[in-house]
Amino acid sequence: MIHNLTLHYFKKTIYIPTVTKTGKITGSIERWEAHKKGILHKAFSIALFYEDQIYLQVRKHPVFDGIVDVTASSHPEMKEGTMEDENDAVIRCLKREWRRSVAKSQLHDIGSVYYRSKDPKSEYIEHEYCTFYSAEIEHEIKPDLAFAYGFIQVDNEYLKKNPSSFNLAAWVKTALREKLL
């Protein structure tokens, strides 16, 4: 069940970039329209690491609710026909979902994946060109439980060798197959 504190965020009208399969921006679309119609759009995911362990989030979200994600995933926003700086969007997402700030200099672009996946529990479809970022952090953290059911802190090598041990999101499975994580 989605927490009441998150309803404002999920009800907010946000425009996100539509893209080609290689990530070239082609326009913008309201985020829920994109997910209902399966329109290809831009996304990002961030994997935070602490002492060789990756933080995984158990999503509390209208799309792929209860699925295990990397630390956080979202979309850059379109404002006045231009996509915002994606690093700024990643930082905003971490502040919202983990109450954690990182410096732009800590973010590392580790590659992008293209995928399409229908949410088995809802009408929504994720059809994304998703760029993955990583960052090392110096202290343990916990998510804002308004946006997550919980988290898993796991050795990254274990995750790579045992992905089927987790109910992973399609974009995370794709990133593991393509050896981004």
Secondary structure, DSSP 4 states (H G I P E B T S, - for coil): ---HHHHHHHHS--EEEEE-TT--EEEEEEHHHHHHHT--EEEEEEEEEETTEEEEEEE-SSSSTT-EESSEEE-PPEETTEEPPHHHHHHHHHHHHHS----GGG-EEEEEEEEEEE-TTSS-EEEEEEEEEEEE-SS-----TTTEEEEEEEEHHHHHH-GGGS-B-HHHHHHHHTT--
